[in-house]
Amino acid sequence: MTCTDFLSQLTDYFDGQIPPALLEEVRTHMAECHHCEVVVNTTRQTIEVYRGNEVYDVSDEFRERLHSAIMAKCAGARKRA
């Protein structure tokens, strides 16, 4: 299994909708590939944050910087499209 194959199965892996034989391949790859292991761990943590529905207080300055960064990224994506 390549990293590309692994990433194509990631959603099914997290949804528990992956056939047992393929699940074994995914687990083997993850055990051997540090990069894919990091992707899984980061994704798992992100899912847990969203499931917790926790509200995080951020400063007005941070909120403005984040908003500006998101808007700049969206504007750049529209120019490329």
A tleap script that builds the chain and sets N, CA, C and O, in Angstrom:
source leaprc.protein.ff14SB
mol = sequence {
  NMET THR CYS THR ASP PHE LEU SER GLN LEU
  THR ASP TYR PHE ASP GLY GLN ILE PRO PRO
  ALA LEU LEU GLU GLU VAL ARG THR HIE MET
  ALA GLU CYS HIE HIE CYS GLU VAL VAL VAL
  ASN THR THR ARG GLN THR ILE GLU VAL TYR
  ARG GLY ASN GLU VAL TYR ASP VAL SER ASP
  GLU PHE ARG GLU ARG LEU HIE SER ALA ILE
  MET ALA LYS CYS ALA GLY ALA ARG LYS ARG
  CALA
}
set mol.1.N position { 0.853 -1.180 0.000 }
set mol.1.CA position { 0.000 0.000 0.000 }
set mol.1.C position { 0.894 1.236 0.000 }
set mol.1.O position { 1.839 1.337 0.783 }
set mol.2.N position { 0.580 2.169 -0.886 }
set mol.2.CA position { 1.314 3.429 -0.933 }
set mol.2.C position { 0.616 4.458 -0.049 }
set mol.2.O position { -0.500 4.235 0.421 }
set mol.3.N position { 1.286 5.581 0.170 }
set mol.3.CA position { 0.672 6.650 0.959 }
set mol.3.C position { -0.589 7.168 0.271 }
set mol.3.O position { -1.570 7.490 0.941 }
set mol.4.N position { -0.573 7.251 -1.047 }
set mol.4.CA position { -1.749 7.693 -1.792 }
set mol.4.C position { -2.907 6.725 -1.596 }
set mol.4.O position { -4.044 7.149 -1.390 }
set mol.5.N position { -2.623 5.421 -1.659 }
set mol.5.CA position { -3.661 4.411 -1.403 }
set mol.5.C position { -4.204 4.565 0.013 }
set mol.5.O position { -5.411 4.507 0.246 }
set mol.6.N position { -3.288 4.761 0.947 }
set mol.6.CA position { -3.657 4.914 2.351 }
set mol.6.C position { -4.595 6.108 2.521 }
set mol.6.O position { -5.650 5.992 3.145 }
set mol.7.N position { -4.206 7.256 1.962 }
set mol.7.CA position { -5.015 8.462 2.117 }
set mol.7.C position { -6.378 8.330 1.454 }
set mol.7.O position { -7.353 8.922 1.917 }
set mol.8.N position { -6.453 7.561 0.380 }
set mol.8.CA position { -7.744 7.368 -0.279 }
set mol.8.C position { -8.706 6.544 0.577 }
set mol.8.O position { -9.916 6.579 0.354 }
set mol.9.N position { -8.184 5.813 1.540 }
set mol.9.CA position { -9.015 4.976 2.425 }
set mol.9.C position { -9.300 5.644 3.774 }
set mol.9.O position { -10.020 5.087 4.602 }
set mol.10.N position { -8.744 6.821 3.991 }
set mol.10.CA position { -8.799 7.447 5.313 }
set mol.10.C position { -10.219 7.700 5.806 }
set mol.10.O position { -10.530 7.419 6.964 }
set mol.11.N position { -11.074 8.223 4.949 }
set mol.11.CA position { -12.454 8.497 5.369 }
set mol.11.C position { -13.159 7.210 5.770 }
set mol.11.O position { -13.818 7.155 6.809 }
set mol.12.N position { -13.022 6.173 4.946 }
set mol.12.CA position { -13.648 4.888 5.281 }
set mol.12.C position { -13.063 4.325 6.575 }
set mol.12.O position { -13.779 3.717 7.371 }
set mol.13.N position { -11.770 4.527 6.781 }
set mol.13.CA position { -11.113 4.056 8.011 }
set mol.13.C position { -11.761 4.707 9.231 }
set mol.13.O position { -12.105 4.020 10.194 }
set mol.14.N position { -11.927 6.019 9.193 }
set mol.14.CA position { -12.518 6.717 10.333 }
set mol.14.C position { -14.000 6.421 10.486 }
set mol.14.O position { -14.529 6.456 11.597 }
set mol.15.N position { -14.669 6.132 9.385 }
set mol.15.CA position { -16.101 5.801 9.446 }
set mol.15.C position { -16.349 4.347 9.831 }
set mol.15.O position { -17.493 3.947 10.047 }
set mol.16.N position { -15.273 3.550 9.918 }
set mol.16.CA position { -15.429 2.137 10.240 }
set mol.16.C position { -16.063 1.354 9.098 }
set mol.16.O position { -16.677 0.311 9.322 }
set mol.17.N position { -15.918 1.851 7.885 }
set mol.17.CA position { -16.547 1.235 6.715 }
set mol.17.C position { -15.502 0.649 5.775 }
set mol.17.O position { -15.586 0.820 4.559 }
set mol.18.N position { -14.526 -0.037 6.337 }
set mol.18.CA position { -13.432 -0.567 5.531 }
set mol.18.C position { -13.404 -2.088 5.693 }
set mol.18.O position { -13.463 -2.587 6.817 }
set mol.19.N position { -13.316 -2.819 4.605 }
set mol.19.CA position { -13.301 -4.285 4.699 }
set mol.19.C position { -12.121 -4.778 5.549 }
set mol.19.O position { -11.056 -4.161 5.537 }
set mol.20.N position { -12.298 -5.872 6.277 }
set mol.20.CA position { -11.254 -6.372 7.178 }
set mol.20.C position { -9.886 -6.571 6.525 }
set mol.20.O position { -8.869 -6.227 7.128 }
set mol.21.N position { -9.836 -7.108 5.327 }
set mol.21.CA position { -8.538 -7.332 4.674 }
set mol.21.C position { -7.848 -6.006 4.371 }
set mol.21.O position { -6.639 -5.875 4.556 }
set mol.22.N position { -8.615 -5.030 3.908 }
set mol.22.CA position { -8.059 -3.715 3.614 }
set mol.22.C position { -7.670 -2.997 4.904 }
set mol.22.O position { -6.675 -2.274 4.941 }
set mol.23.N position { -8.447 -3.194 5.949 }
set mol.23.CA position { -8.123 -2.606 7.248 }
set mol.23.C position { -6.756 -3.082 7.720 }
set mol.23.O position { -5.981 -2.297 8.265 }
set mol.24.N position { -6.461 -4.335 7.520 }
set mol.24.CA position { -5.161 -4.868 7.911 }
set mol.24.C position { -4.043 -4.193 7.111 }
set mol.24.O position { -2.990 -3.872 7.661 }
set mol.25.N position { -4.274 -3.980 5.818 }
set mol.25.CA position { -3.278 -3.294 4.990 }
set mol.25.C position { -3.061 -1.863 5.473 }
set mol.25.O position { -1.928 -1.387 5.541 }
set mol.26.N position { -4.151 -1.187 5.805 }
set mol.26.CA position { -4.074 0.190 6.295 }
set mol.26.C position { -3.287 0.231 7.606 }
set mol.26.O position { -2.407 1.076 7.772 }
set mol.27.N position { -3.590 -0.654 8.516 }
set mol.27.CA position { -2.881 -0.691 9.810 }
set mol.27.C position { -1.398 -1.004 9.628 }
set mol.27.O position { -0.548 -0.422 10.302 }
set mol.28.N position { -1.091 -1.921 8.719 }
set mol.28.CA position { 0.308 -2.268 8.458 }
set mol.28.C position { 1.044 -1.062 7.893 }
set mol.28.O position { 2.159 -0.756 8.316 }
set mol.29.N position { 0.427 -0.385 6.944 }
set mol.29.CA position { 1.064 0.789 6.355 }
set mol.29.C position { 1.293 1.857 7.419 }
set mol.29.O position { 2.370 2.449 7.492 }
set mol.30.N position { 0.281 2.097 8.237 }
set mol.30.CA position { 0.389 3.120 9.266 }
set mol.30.C position { 1.507 2.792 10.257 }
set mol.30.O position { 2.191 3.692 10.744 }
set mol.31.N position { 1.689 1.530 10.549 }
set mol.31.CA position { 2.750 1.116 11.479 }
set mol.31.C position { 4.131 1.317 10.877 }
set mol.31.O position { 5.110 1.488 11.603 }
set mol.32.N position { 4.212 1.296 9.556 }
set mol.32.CA position { 5.504 1.411 8.879 }
set mol.32.C position { 5.793 2.816 8.359 }
set mol.32.O position { 6.938 3.119 8.024 }
set mol.33.N position { 4.788 3.676 8.283 }
set mol.33.CA position { 4.952 5.008 7.678 }
set mol.33.C position { 4.640 6.090 8.710 }
set mol.33.O position { 3.485 6.306 9.077 }
set mol.34.N position { 5.666 6.748 9.158 }
set mol.34.CA position { 5.498 7.793 10.180 }
set mol.34.C position { 4.611 8.933 9.680 }
set mol.34.O position { 3.800 9.464 10.439 }
set mol.35.N position { 4.757 9.309 8.421 }
set mol.35.CA position { 3.969 10.420 7.881 }
set mol.35.C position { 2.471 10.112 7.922 }
set mol.35.O position { 1.674 10.961 8.319 }
set mol.36.N position { 2.096 8.923 7.519 }
set mol.36.CA position { 0.682 8.553 7.541 }
set mol.36.C position { 0.173 8.393 8.973 }
set mol.36.O position { -0.988 8.687 9.257 }
set mol.37.N position { 1.024 7.937 9.858 }
set mol.37.CA position { 0.652 7.840 11.268 }
set mol.37.C position { 0.340 9.231 11.815 }
set mol.37.O position { -0.624 9.401 12.562 }
set mol.38.N position { 1.145 10.220 11.450 }
set mol.38.CA position { 0.912 11.601 11.886 }
set mol.38.C position { -0.413 12.113 11.323 }
set mol.38.O position { -1.171 12.775 12.031 }
set mol.39.N position { -0.695 11.814 10.061 }
set mol.39.CA position { -1.959 12.240 9.445 }
set mol.39.C position { -3.137 11.661 10.221 }
set mol.39.O position { -4.094 12.375 10.519 }
set mol.40.N position { -3.074 10.383 10.547 }
set mol.40.CA position { -4.171 9.741 11.278 }
set mol.40.C position { -4.327 10.354 12.664 }
set mol.40.O position { -5.444 10.659 13.082 }
set mol.41.N position { -3.234 10.535 13.371 }
set mol.41.CA position { -3.308 11.097 14.719 }
set mol.41.C position { -3.841 12.523 14.708 }
set mol.41.O position { -4.656 12.891 15.554 }
set mol.42.N position { -3.384 13.323 13.756 }
set mol.42.CA position { -3.844 14.710 13.652 }
set mol.42.C position { -5.324 14.756 13.291 }
set mol.42.O position { -6.084 15.542 13.857 }
set mol.43.N position { -5.726 13.920 12.357 }
set mol.43.CA position { -7.129 13.870 11.962 }
set mol.43.C position { -8.003 13.414 13.119 }
set mol.43.O position { -9.074 13.975 13.352 }
set mol.44.N position { -7.555 12.411 13.836 }
set mol.44.CA position { -8.304 11.917 14.993 }
set mol.44.C position { -8.477 13.022 16.038 }
set mol.44.O position { -9.565 13.197 16.586 }
set mol.45.N position { -7.416 13.757 16.310 }
set mol.45.CA position { -7.492 14.846 17.291 }
set mol.45.C position { -8.444 15.942 16.818 }
set mol.45.O position { -9.198 16.502 17.614 }
set mol.46.N position { -8.407 16.244 15.536 }
set mol.46.CA position { -9.298 17.261 14.982 }
set mol.46.C position { -10.756 16.834 15.114 }
set mol.46.O position { -11.612 17.637 15.486 }
set mol.47.N position { -11.032 15.588 14.811 }
set mol.47.CA position { -12.390 15.062 14.948 }
set mol.47.C position { -12.850 15.156 16.403 }
set mol.47.O position { -13.993 15.527 16.666 }
set mol.48.N position { -11.987 14.829 17.327 }
set mol.48.CA position { -12.355 14.880 18.748 }
set mol.48.C position { -12.648 16.296 19.209 }
set mol.48.O position { -13.554 16.512 20.014 }
set mol.49.N position { -11.888 17.268 18.706 }
set mol.49.CA position { -12.141 18.667 19.069 }
set mol.49.C position { -13.525 19.070 18.590 }
set mol.49.O position { -14.290 19.684 19.335 }
set mol.50.N position { -13.850 18.726 17.345 }
set mol.50.CA position { -15.155 19.095 16.806 }
set mol.50.C position { -16.289 18.343 17.486 }
set mol.50.O position { -17.371 18.901 17.670 }
set mol.51.N position { -16.069 17.113 17.854 }
set mol.51.CA position { -17.119 16.349 18.536 }
set mol.51.C position { -17.411 16.912 19.913 }
set mol.51.O position { -18.540 16.832 20.398 }
set mol.52.N position { -16.394 17.480 20.540 }
set mol.52.CA position { -16.570 18.044 21.876 }
set mol.52.C position { -17.377 19.321 21.887 }
set mol.52.O position { -17.856 19.749 22.937 }
set mol.53.N position { -17.532 19.942 20.707 }
set mol.53.CA position { -18.279 21.193 20.592 }
set mol.53.C position { -17.825 22.238 21.608 }
set mol.53.O position { -18.620 23.049 22.085 }
set mol.54.N position { -16.554 22.205 21.924 }
set mol.54.CA position { -16.044 23.177 22.877 }
set mol.54.C position { -15.867 24.520 22.186 }
set mol.54.O position { -15.439 24.598 21.035 }
set mol.55.N position { -16.200 25.556 22.905 }
set mol.55.CA position { -16.016 26.904 22.397 }
set mol.55.C position { -14.711 27.430 22.969 }
set mol.55.O position { -14.473 27.375 24.176 }
set mol.56.N position { -13.880 27.934 22.087 }
set mol.56.CA position { -12.587 28.462 22.519 }
set mol.56.C position { -12.616 29.980 22.415 }
set mol.56.O position { -12.940 30.533 21.364 }
set mol.57.N position { -12.283 30.632 23.487 }
set mol.57.CA position { -12.193 32.083 23.479 }
set mol.57.C position { -10.852 32.486 22.874 }
set mol.57.O position { -9.797 31.992 23.272 }
set mol.58.N position { -10.919 33.380 21.921 }
set mol.58.CA position { -9.696 33.904 21.322 }
set mol.58.C position { -9.782 35.420 21.352 }
set mol.58.O position { -10.868 36.000 21.387 }
set mol.59.N position { -8.635 36.038 21.339 }
set mol.59.CA position { -8.601 37.493 21.379 }
set mol.59.C position { -9.146 38.072 20.075 }
set mol.59.O position { -9.170 37.400 19.043 }
set mol.60.N position { -9.581 39.323 20.138 }
set mol.60.CA position { -10.060 39.997 18.935 }
set mol.60.C position { -8.945 40.081 17.893 }
set mol.60.O position { -9.197 39.954 16.695 }
set mol.61.N position { -7.715 40.296 18.354 }
set mol.61.CA position { -6.572 40.384 17.447 }
set mol.61.C position { -6.383 39.066 16.695 }
set mol.61.O position { -6.195 39.063 15.478 }
set mol.62.N position { -6.432 37.953 17.418 }
set mol.62.CA position { -6.270 36.649 16.780 }
set mol.62.C position { -7.409 36.374 15.813 }
set mol.62.O position { -7.187 35.886 14.705 }
set mol.63.N position { -8.614 36.684 16.227 }
set mol.63.CA position { -9.787 36.454 15.378 }
set mol.63.C position { -9.636 37.233 14.065 }
set mol.63.O position { -9.928 36.709 12.990 }
set mol.64.N position { -9.182 38.478 14.161 }
set mol.64.CA position { -9.005 39.305 12.959 }
set mol.64.C position { -7.900 38.751 12.063 }
set mol.64.O position { -8.062 38.705 10.843 }
set mol.65.N position { -6.780 38.330 12.648 }
set mol.65.CA position { -5.693 37.747 11.853 }
set mol.65.C position { -6.150 36.472 11.162 }
set mol.65.O position { -5.834 36.250 9.993 }
set mol.66.N position { -6.891 35.633 11.878 }
set mol.66.CA position { -7.396 34.393 11.300 }
set mol.66.C position { -8.353 34.688 10.152 }
set mol.66.O position { -8.258 34.084 9.084 }
set mol.67.N position { -9.260 35.605 10.374 }
set mol.67.CA position { -10.216 35.974 9.336 }
set mol.67.C position { -9.493 36.506 8.105 }
set mol.67.O position { -9.826 36.126 6.982 }
set mol.68.N position { -8.519 37.372 8.297 }
set mol.68.CA position { -7.753 37.929 7.179 }
set mol.68.C position { -7.008 36.845 6.415 }
set mol.68.O position { -6.970 36.857 5.185 }
set mol.69.N position { -6.416 35.907 7.148 }
set mol.69.CA position { -5.678 34.819 6.504 }
set mol.69.C position { -6.615 33.940 5.679 }
set mol.69.O position { -6.270 33.543 4.566 }
set mol.70.N position { -7.788 33.634 6.211 }
set mol.70.CA position { -8.758 32.803 5.487 }
set mol.70.C position { -9.245 33.533 4.236 }
set mol.70.O position { -9.338 32.933 3.165 }
set mol.71.N position { -9.552 34.808 4.365 }
set mol.71.CA position { -10.037 35.572 3.218 }
set mol.71.C position { -8.962 35.688 2.146 }
set mol.71.O position { -9.269 35.606 0.956 }
set mol.72.N position { -7.707 35.877 2.545 }
set mol.72.CA position { -6.616 35.961 1.579 }
set mol.72.C position { -6.446 34.639 0.848 }
set mol.72.O position { -6.232 34.622 -0.364 }
set mol.73.N position { -6.539 33.538 1.571 }
set mol.73.CA position { -6.412 32.200 0.970 }
set mol.73.C position { -7.563 31.965 -0.015 }
set mol.73.O position { -7.343 31.432 -1.102 }
set mol.74.N position { -8.756 32.348 0.348 }
set mol.74.CA position { -9.908 32.175 -0.552 }
set mol.74.C position { -9.763 33.047 -1.797 }
set mol.74.O position { -10.095 32.609 -2.899 }
set mol.75.N position { -9.279 34.258 -1.638 }
set mol.75.CA position { -9.086 35.145 -2.783 }
set mol.75.C position { -8.029 34.561 -3.728 }
set mol.75.O position { -8.177 34.627 -4.948 }
set mol.76.N position { -6.976 33.998 -3.163 }
set mol.76.CA position { -5.931 33.379 -3.975 }
set mol.76.C position { -6.462 32.177 -4.733 }
set mol.76.O position { -6.094 31.959 -5.887 }
set mol.77.N position { -7.318 31.401 -4.100 }
set mol.77.CA position { -7.889 30.211 -4.745 }
set mol.77.C position { -8.808 30.638 -5.888 }
set mol.77.O position { -8.832 29.980 -6.928 }
set mol.78.N position { -9.548 31.700 -5.722 }
set mol.78.CA position { -10.439 32.171 -6.783 }
set mol.78.C position { -9.656 32.677 -7.976 }
set mol.78.O position { -10.072 32.485 -9.119 }
set mol.79.N position { -8.513 33.330 -7.725 }
set mol.79.CA position { -7.688 33.833 -8.829 }
set mol.79.C position { -7.103 32.693 -9.644 }
set mol.79.O position { -6.957 32.809 -10.861 }
set mol.80.N position { -6.763 31.571 -8.971 }
set mol.80.CA position { -6.178 30.435 -9.659 }
set mol.80.C position { -7.220 29.635 -10.438 }
set mol.80.O position { -6.889 28.923 -11.386 }
set mol.81.N position { -8.475 29.760 -10.028 }
set mol.81.CA position { -9.530 28.945 -10.666 }
set mol.81.C position { -9.971 29.474 -11.984 }
set mol.81.O position { -10.845 28.889 -12.622 }
savepdb mol mol.pdb
quit
